[in-house]
């Protein structure tokens, strides 16, 4: 994985020192809260519903075991609210009421602390760190080249990519060198420090779109033209939020070395014409949708100016690319002592003796460019924990697994899990046993309980409703792995408000928290897609009738699943006959049967009440 240069390390340490000075002046009363706010936001410090929230950047998702242990230390030593604050927060949550489980038990929001939260954009968040201790945290993070720079504010945010970058068996080119070059270019870019709104970029290097390029402000897809030359398809203007929009293709092929020159044009035109009078209409998607071809023409004109008159100052030289790419050489893995056939036979025998391992092997283990290796998902979706949450102990356990089985490296995934990218085939049984002992080996990757959910109203001051009790109620109802595997692959995404941090628009089933007369209600959407092979082209889901109460949502989900199981057909695949997926059935039969079932569930719930 990429190692920061001496310049980068000193830059991060200087930034932490600068933040400490700003914080001390704020606490002393010589720097007002209004003046301090943009400064803390530039370093990833928000003030949420009850306490500060820190967002730590994990560029393109790569973490070392040392970095993860440092994050665990932050959770254990700093993510600790005082008793008075926790009591006030819990009292507020208790007023919101509880949600019934299928056996009549009730759940609400039990606020937890001492953990980190993996986000859909491969960052890590902490929800209870006292602001007075925030500078100490920044110093600690800087020791291992971690920071919160540009994880907030109207700037170019953390660059995201595929968790399988550099190892995917369908990869066209490794996107990580380009992500790193963009990170260096965009960090504290003086022209783009105060854009109309936040700006997010994703880069995909594989044939399958695993980074949701259509949903980003800029989505970059690596490809080769007919001559075999490497370049990018460029999409601009995607986004979720109040107005879901799929990005527009503005360049079918951009030579790879012109990436930064072209992005300079894309963002410069946005910076010039993007709206600043209305935060809800300030994202680039609004500008692209409103201007259409005129926006593209402006970008092309600006690009020509940069290349022909300004001398193309940001052209990526082969030397610079090679320098950065050299930092992404695969780690040295101990030579295998047995041949491939023997290793495969060993794993197969273990799987035949352990059905649970066989299921995990099928669901959580992915192919690798190196036939001697595999990529393995650690599931952070389990009962009793919010999706993506990891305690200090669990982060340390994951770091231990990385050291033992994955050359000390992990990846944060878009689905809020962790992935081990360098696992030797013959070590899969041993890894499974160790991960199971840590509670991280549930074979539910890609299934219903591997849901995406934002923190919602339990923590976020913008949220209209809680996400986490809904996620817990659905998780509790679907604990039977046989049932989960029979249902098959399905994306369930939950957001607590229209800002869509839970990506509800792209879920096969999406749940959106809404405010209705001061109470929590939930809108359900169907048929969304992120652009992956399973989901198909990026598509926003369609709303299913009026909103549902919190207590109705688990029954509505069950009703939707029941319709799917009744309507699905058998299909032939390379692996043999299997049921068609939820999204395939939904597209074939249409939304109406599902809509009727959802409304019937609501009616039955009211009758029972």
C-alpha positions in Angstrom: 0.0 0.0 0.0 1.1 3.6 -0.5 3.5 5.1 2.0 3.4 8.8 2.6 6.5 10.7 1.7 8.5 12.8 4.2 6.7 15.9 2.8 3.3 14.3 3.4 4.2 13.2 7.0 5.5 16.7 7.9 2.4 18.3 6.2 0.1 16.2 8.4 2.0 16.9 11.6 2.0 20.6 10.8 -1.7 20.5 10.1 -2.3 18.8 13.5 -0.2 21.5 15.2 -2.1 24.3 13.5 -5.4 22.7 14.6 -4.1 22.5 18.2 -3.4 26.2 18.2 -6.8 27.0 16.8 -8.5 24.8 19.4 -6.6 26.3 22.3 -7.5 29.8 21.2 -11.2 28.8 20.8 -11.2 27.2 24.3 -9.5 30.3 25.7 -12.2 32.5 24.2 -9.9 34.4 21.8 -11.2 32.7 18.7 -15.0 32.7 18.5 -17.1 29.7 17.7 -18.2 31.2 14.4 -14.5 31.7 13.3 -13.5 28.3 14.6 -16.2 26.4 12.9 -14.8 26.4 9.3 -11.3 25.6 10.7 -12.5 22.5 12.6 -14.6 21.4 9.7 -11.6 21.6 7.4 -10.0 18.9 9.7 -13.1 16.7 9.9 -14.6 17.9 13.2 -18.4 18.3 13.1 -20.7 19.0 16.0 -23.6 16.6 15.8 -26.7 16.0 17.8 -25.1 15.3 21.2 -21.3 15.6 20.8 -18.5 16.2 18.3 -18.1 13.8 15.5 -14.7 13.1 13.8 -14.4 11.8 10.3 -11.0 10.3 9.6 -10.0 10.0 5.9 -9.0 6.7 4.5 -8.0 7.5 0.9 -9.3 4.8 -1.5 -10.0 2.6 1.5 -6.5 1.3 2.3 -5.5 0.8 5.9 -2.4 -0.8 7.5 -2.8 -2.9 10.6 -0.9 -0.2 12.6 -3.4 2.5 11.4 -6.3 0.3 12.4 -4.8 -0.3 15.9 -4.4 3.5 16.2 -8.1 3.9 15.4 -8.8 1.3 18.0 -6.9 3.3 20.5 -8.9 6.4 19.6 -12.1 4.4 20.2 -10.9 3.1 23.6 -9.2 6.2 25.0 -11.0 9.1 23.5 -14.5 8.1 22.2 -15.8 8.4 25.8 -18.6 10.8 26.7 -19.0 11.9 30.3 -21.9 10.4 32.3 -24.0 13.5 32.2 -23.9 13.9 28.4 -24.7 10.2 27.9 -27.6 10.4 30.2 -29.1 13.4 28.5 -28.6 11.8 25.1 -30.2 8.5 26.2 -33.2 10.4 27.7 -33.8 12.1 24.4 -33.6 8.8 22.5 -36.0 7.2 25.0 -38.6 9.8 24.1 -38.7 8.6 20.5 -40.2 5.3 21.4 -39.4 1.7 20.5 -39.9 -0.7 17.6 -41.4 -4.2 18.1 -39.5 -7.2 17.0 -41.3 -10.2 15.4 -41.6 -12.0 18.8 -43.1 -9.0 20.6 -39.9 -7.7 22.2 -39.1 -4.1 21.8 -36.0 -2.3 20.7 -35.0 1.4 20.8 -31.8 3.3 20.6 -29.2 2.2 23.2 -26.4 4.7 22.7 -23.0 3.1 22.6 -19.5 4.6 22.7 -15.9 3.4 22.4 -16.1 2.3 18.8 -15.5 3.5 15.2 -17.9 3.5 12.3 -16.9 2.5 8.8 -18.7 4.7 6.2 -19.8 4.1 2.6 -17.1 6.4 1.4 -14.4 4.3 3.2 -13.9 6.8 6.0 -14.0 6.1 9.8 -16.1 8.1 12.2 -16.2 8.6 15.9 -19.2 10.0 17.7 -18.3 10.8 21.3 -14.8 12.5 21.4 -14.9 15.6 23.6 -13.8 18.7 21.6 -11.3 19.6 24.3 -9.4 16.3 23.5 -9.6 16.7 19.8 -6.1 18.0 19.2 -4.7 15.1 21.1 -6.5 12.8 18.7 -5.1 14.7 15.7 -1.6 14.3 17.0 -2.1 10.6 17.5 -3.5 10.1 14.0 -0.7 12.1 12.5 1.8 9.6 13.9 0.4 7.0 11.5 -0.3 9.3 8.6 -4.0 9.6 9.3 -6.0 12.8 9.4 -9.4 14.4 8.8 -8.3 16.9 6.1 -11.1 17.7 3.6 -13.5 15.1 5.1 -15.9 18.0 5.5 -16.5 21.4 3.9 -17.1 22.5 0.4 -14.0 21.0 -1.0 -12.8 17.9 -2.9 -13.5 15.1 -0.5 -11.8 11.7 0.1 -11.1 10.0 -3.3 -12.8 6.6 -3.3 -12.2 3.4 -5.3 -12.9 -0.3 -5.5 -11.9 -2.3 -2.4 -10.5 -4.9 -4.9 -8.3 -2.2 -6.6 -5.0 -3.8 -7.7 -6.1 -7.3 -7.1 -9.5 -7.7 -8.9 -9.5 -10.5 -11.5 -11.5 -8.3 -13.9 -9.2 -5.3 -13.6 -8.4 -3.2 -16.6 -5.8 -1.1 -14.8 -5.0 -0.4 -11.1 -6.9 2.8 -10.1 -4.9 3.4 -6.9 -2.0 5.4 -8.5 -4.5 7.8 -10.1 -6.4 8.1 -6.7 -3.2 8.9 -5.0 -2.2 11.5 -7.6 -5.6 13.1 -7.3 -5.3 13.1 -3.5 -2.0 15.0 -3.7 -3.4 17.4 -6.4 -6.7 18.1 -4.5 -5.4 18.5 -1.0 -5.7 22.2 0.0 -6.0 23.1 -3.7 -6.2 26.9 -3.4 -8.7 27.4 -6.1 -11.1 24.7 -4.9 -11.0 25.3 -1.2 -14.5 27.0 -1.2 -16.6 25.4 -3.8 -20.4 25.9 -4.0 -20.8 22.6 -2.2 -18.9 19.4 -1.3 -17.4 17.5 -4.3 -16.8 13.7 -4.5 -14.8 11.7 -7.0 -14.7 7.9 -7.5 -12.3 5.9 -9.7 -13.0 2.4 -11.0 -10.4 0.3 -12.7 -12.4 -2.9 -13.3 -14.9 -4.1 -15.8 -17.5 -4.3 -13.1 -18.5 -1.0 -11.6 -18.0 -1.6 -7.9 -17.7 2.1 -7.0 -21.0 3.5 -8.1 -19.4 5.9 -10.6 -22.8 7.1 -11.9 -23.7 8.4 -8.4 -20.7 10.7 -7.9 -20.0 14.3 -8.7 -17.3 12.9 -11.0 -17.1 9.2 -11.8 -14.0 8.0 -13.6 -14.0 4.6 -15.4 -10.6 3.3 -16.6 -10.7 1.7 -20.1 -8.7 1.0 -23.2 -9.6 2.3 -26.6 -9.3 0.3 -29.8 -5.6 1.1 -30.1 -5.1 -0.3 -26.5 -4.3 3.1 -25.0 -5.4 3.7 -21.4 -7.8 6.4 -20.6 -11.0 7.3 -18.7 -14.6 7.6 -19.4 -15.7 10.7 -17.5 -19.1 11.1 -15.9 -20.1 14.3 -14.2 -23.1 15.4 -12.2 -24.2 12.3 -10.4 -25.6 12.5 -6.9 -28.2 11.5 -4.4 -29.8 13.8 -1.8 -33.0 15.6 -2.4 -32.7 15.2 -6.2 -31.2 11.9 -7.3 -29.4 12.2 -10.6 -27.2 9.8 -12.6 -24.0 11.3 -13.9 -23.7 12.5 -17.6 -21.0 11.1 -19.8 -19.0 14.1 -20.8 -16.0 12.3 -22.3 -16.1 8.8 -23.7 -12.3 8.6 -23.7 -9.8 10.9 -22.0 -6.1 10.0 -22.2 -4.9 9.1 -18.7 -2.2 11.7 -18.6 -4.7 14.5 -19.1 -6.8 13.5 -16.0 -5.9 16.5 -13.8 -6.0 19.1 -16.6 -9.6 17.9 -17.5 -10.7 17.8 -13.9 -9.4 21.3 -13.4 -11.8 22.4 -16.2 -14.7 20.4 -14.9 -14.4 21.8 -11.4 -13.4 25.3 -12.5 -16.6 25.7 -14.6 -18.6 24.4 -11.6 -16.9 26.8 -9.3 -17.7 29.7 -11.6 -21.3 28.9 -12.3 -22.5 26.7 -9.5 -25.3 28.2 -7.3 -24.3 29.7 -4.0 -27.6 31.2 -3.0 -29.3 27.9 -2.1 -27.5 24.9 -0.5 -30.1 22.5 -1.8 -29.3 23.6 -5.4 -25.5 24.0 -5.1 -24.3 20.6 -6.1 -22.8 20.2 -9.5 -25.6 17.8 -10.5 -28.0 20.7 -10.5 -25.7 22.7 -12.8 -25.2 19.9 -15.2 -28.9 19.0 -15.3 -29.9 22.7 -15.8 -27.3 23.5 -18.4 -26.9 20.2 -20.2 -24.7 20.5 -23.3 -23.9 24.1 -22.5 -22.0 22.9 -19.4 -20.1 20.3 -21.4 -19.2 23.0 -24.0 -17.9 25.3 -21.3 -15.8 22.5 -19.8 -14.3 21.6 -23.2 -13.5 25.3 -23.8 -11.9 25.6 -20.4 -9.9 22.4 -21.1 -8.6 23.8 -24.4 -7.6 26.9 -22.6 -5.6 24.9 -20.0 -3.9 22.7 -22.6 -3.3 25.1 -25.5 -2.7 28.4 -23.7 -1.7 27.5 -20.2 0.7 24.8 -21.2 -1.2 21.8 -19.7 0.4 22.4 -16.3 -1.1 19.3 -14.6 -0.2 16.7 -17.3 0.8 13.5 -15.5 4.2 12.5 -16.8 5.2 8.9 -17.2 7.9 9.4 -14.6 5.4 10.7 -12.0 3.0 7.9 -12.7 5.8 5.3 -12.4 6.9 6.9 -9.1 3.5 6.7 -7.5 2.6 3.3 -9.0 5.9 1.8 -7.6 4.4 2.4 -4.1 1.6 -0.1 -4.9 3.7 -3.1 -5.7 2.1 -6.3 -4.2 3.6 -7.3 -0.8 6.0 -10.2 -0.6 4.0 -13.3 0.4 5.8 -16.3 1.8 6.2 -18.9 -0.9 3.7 -21.7 -0.8 5.2 -25.1 -0.1 2.7 -27.1 -1.9 1.3 -27.1 -5.5 -2.0 -25.4 -6.4 -3.8 -28.7 -6.8 -2.8 -29.8 -3.3 -3.8 -26.5 -1.8 -7.2 -26.5 -3.5 -7.8 -30.1 -2.4 -7.0 -29.2 1.2 -9.5 -26.4 1.2 -12.1 -28.5 -0.5 -11.8 -31.3 2.1 -12.1 -28.8 4.9 -15.2 -27.4 3.3 -16.8 -30.8 2.9 -16.3 -31.4 6.6 -17.5 -27.9 7.6 -20.7 -26.7 5.9 -20.5 -23.4 7.7 -17.0 -22.9 6.2 -18.2 -23.9 2.8 -20.9 -21.2 3.0 -18.4 -18.6 4.1 -16.1 -19.6 1.3 -18.8 -19.1 -1.3 -20.2 -15.8 0.2 -17.2 -13.9 1.7 -14.2 -15.1 -0.3 -13.4 -13.5 -3.7 -11.1 -14.4 -6.5 -7.7 -12.7 -6.9 -5.4 -11.7 -9.8 -2.8 -14.0 -8.1 -4.2 -17.6 -8.3 -2.4 -18.4 -5.1 -4.3 -15.7 -3.2 -7.9 -14.7 -2.3 -9.6 -11.5 -1.0 -11.7 -12.1 2.1 -14.5 -10.0 3.5 -14.8 -9.6 7.3 -18.5 -9.0 8.1 -19.2 -6.1 10.4 -23.0 -6.8 10.1 -24.1 -8.7 13.1 -26.8 -8.7 15.7 -26.3 -6.1 18.4 -24.2 -3.8 16.3 -25.1 -1.0 13.9 -23.9 -1.7 10.3 -20.2 -0.7 10.0 -19.6 -0.3 13.8 -16.5 -1.8 15.3 -15.4 -1.7 18.9 -11.8 -1.1 19.8 -11.4 -4.8 20.5 -12.9 -5.8 17.2 -10.6 -3.3 15.3 -7.6 -4.8 17.1 -8.8 -8.3 16.2 -9.1 -7.3 12.6 -5.6 -5.8 12.7 -4.3 -9.1 14.1 -6.0 -11.0 11.3 -4.4 -8.7 8.8 -1.0 -9.3 10.2 -1.4 -13.1 10.3 -3.1 -13.5 6.9 -2.9 -10.4 4.8 0.5 -8.8 4.9 -0.7 -6.3 7.4 -3.2 -4.6 5.1 -6.9 -4.1 5.1 -9.5 -2.3 2.9 -12.6 -0.4 4.0 -15.4 -1.4 1.7 -18.3 0.7 0.3 -20.6 -1.8 2.1 -19.1 -0.8 5.5 -17.1 -4.0 6.0 -13.3 -4.7 6.0 -11.5 -6.7 3.4 -8.3 -8.7 3.6 -6.6 -8.4 0.2 -3.6 -10.8 0.4 -4.8 -14.1 1.9 -3.1 -17.4 0.8 -5.5 -20.1 -0.4 -4.3 -22.7 2.0 -4.7 -20.4 5.0 -8.5 -19.9 4.4 -9.6 -22.6 6.9 -7.3 -21.1 9.6 -8.4 -17.6 8.8 -12.1 -18.6 9.0 -11.6 -20.1 12.4 -9.8 -17.1 13.7 -12.4 -14.7 12.2 -15.3 -16.7 13.6 -13.7 -16.6 17.0 -13.7 -12.8 16.7 -17.3 -12.7 15.5 -16.4 -11.4 12.0 -17.0 -14.5 9.8 -20.8 -14.4 9.3 -21.5 -15.6 5.8 -23.8 -12.8 4.9 -21.8 -10.6 2.5 -24.2 -9.4 -0.3 -27.3 -10.7 1.5 -30.2 -8.9 3.2 -28.4 -8.3 6.6 -25.3 -7.0 4.9 -27.2 -3.7 4.7 -25.9 -0.2 4.4 -27.1 2.3 7.0 -26.1 5.8 8.1 -26.0 6.7 11.8 -29.3 8.5 11.4 -31.2 10.3 14.2 -29.3 8.6 16.9 -26.3 10.9 16.2 -26.9 13.2 13.2 -28.4 16.6 13.8 -29.7 16.6 10.2 -31.6 13.4 10.4 -35.4 13.2 10.4 -35.5 9.7 11.8 -33.4 6.9 13.3 -31.8 4.4 11.0 -30.2 2.1 13.5 -33.3 0.6 15.2 -34.7 -0.2 11.8 -31.5 -1.9 10.8 -31.5 -3.9 14.1 -35.1 -4.9 13.7 -34.5 -6.3 10.2 -31.3 -8.0 11.2 -33.0 -9.6 14.2 -35.8 -10.9 12.0 -33.4 -12.5 9.5 -30.9 -14.4 11.6 -31.5 -17.8 9.9 -28.6 -18.1 7.4 -30.5 -20.8 5.5 -33.3 -18.3 4.9 -30.8 -15.5 4.1 -29.1 -17.6 1.5 -32.4 -18.7 0.0 -33.4 -15.1 -0.4 -30.1 -14.5 -2.1 -28.3 -11.3 -3.1 -30.2 -8.1 -2.3 -29.1 -4.5 -1.4 -31.0 -2.9 1.5 -29.9 0.7 2.1 -31.2 2.9 5.0 -30.9 6.7 5.3 -32.1 8.9 8.2 -32.7 11.9 6.0 -32.8 13.2 2.4 -29.0 13.8 2.4 -28.8 10.0 1.6 -25.7 9.1 3.5 -27.2 5.6 3.6 -27.5 5.6 -0.2 -31.2 4.6 -0.1 -31.7 5.8 -3.7 -29.4 3.0 -5.0 -30.8 0.2 -2.8 -32.9 -2.6 -4.3 -34.9 -1.8 -1.3 -34.3 1.7 0.1 -35.6 3.2 3.3 -35.7 6.9 3.9 -36.5 8.6 7.3 -38.9 11.5 7.0 -40.5 13.9 9.4 -44.3 13.7 9.6 -45.9 16.0 12.2 -42.8 15.8 14.3 -42.7 12.0 14.3 -40.5 9.4 12.6 -41.8 7.9 9.4 -40.1 6.0 6.6 -40.5 6.1 2.9 -39.7 2.9 1.0 -38.3 2.8 -2.5 -37.8 -0.2 -4.8 -35.6 -0.9 -7.8 -32.6 1.3 -7.1 -29.2 0.2 -8.5 -25.5 1.3 -7.9 -24.2 0.2 -11.3 -22.7 -3.2 -10.3 -23.2 -6.4 -12.4 -25.7 -7.6 -9.9 -27.8 -4.4 -9.9 -27.4 -3.2 -13.4 -27.0 0.4 -14.6 -27.2 3.1 -11.9 -30.8 3.8 -11.3 -32.8 5.6 -8.5 -35.5 3.6 -6.8 -39.2 4.4 -7.0 -41.3 5.3 -4.0 -43.8 2.7 -2.8 -46.9 4.5 -1.7 -47.1 6.8 1.4 -44.6 6.6 4.3 -44.7 3.9 7.0 -44.4 4.1 10.7 -41.3 2.7 12.4 -43.2 -0.3 13.7 -44.5 -1.1 10.3 -41.2 -1.1 8.4 -40.0 -4.6 9.4 -43.4 -6.1 8.4 -43.2 -4.2 5.1 -39.7 -5.6 4.4 -41.0 -9.1 5.1 -43.9 -8.6 2.8 -41.6 -7.4 -0.1 -39.4 -10.5 0.4 -42.5 -12.8 0.4 -43.6 -11.4 -2.9 -40.2 -12.0 -4.4 -40.1 -15.6 -3.2 -43.5 -16.2 -4.6 -42.7 -14.6 -8.0 -39.1 -15.6 -8.7 -38.1 -18.1 -11.3 -35.3 -20.5 -11.8 -32.6 -19.4 -14.2 -29.6 -21.2 -15.6 -26.1 -19.9 -14.8 -22.5 -21.0 -15.1 -22.9 -22.5 -11.6 -26.1 -24.3 -12.5 -29.8 -23.6 -11.9 -30.6 -21.0 -9.3 -33.3 -18.6 -8.4 -33.3 -15.2 -10.1 -32.3 -12.3 -7.8 -34.7 -9.9 -6.1 -33.8 -7.1 -8.5 -34.3 -9.3 -11.5 -37.7 -10.5 -10.3 -38.7 -6.9 -9.5 -37.8 -5.7 -13.0 -39.6 -8.6 -14.6 -42.9 -8.4 -12.8 -43.0 -4.7 -12.1 -43.4 -2.7 -8.9 -47.2 -3.1 -8.5 -47.3 -6.6 -6.7 -44.7 -5.3 -4.3 -46.6 -2.1 -3.7 -49.8 -4.0 -3.0 -48.0 -6.2 -0.5 -46.4 -3.3 1.3 -49.7 -1.6 1.7 -51.4 -4.8 2.8 -48.7 -5.2 5.5 -49.6 -1.7 6.7 -53.3 -2.5 6.8 -52.7 -5.7 8.7 -50.5 -3.9 11.2 -53.2 -1.3 11.8 -55.8 -4.0 12.2 -53.7 -5.8 14.8 -53.1 -2.6 16.7 
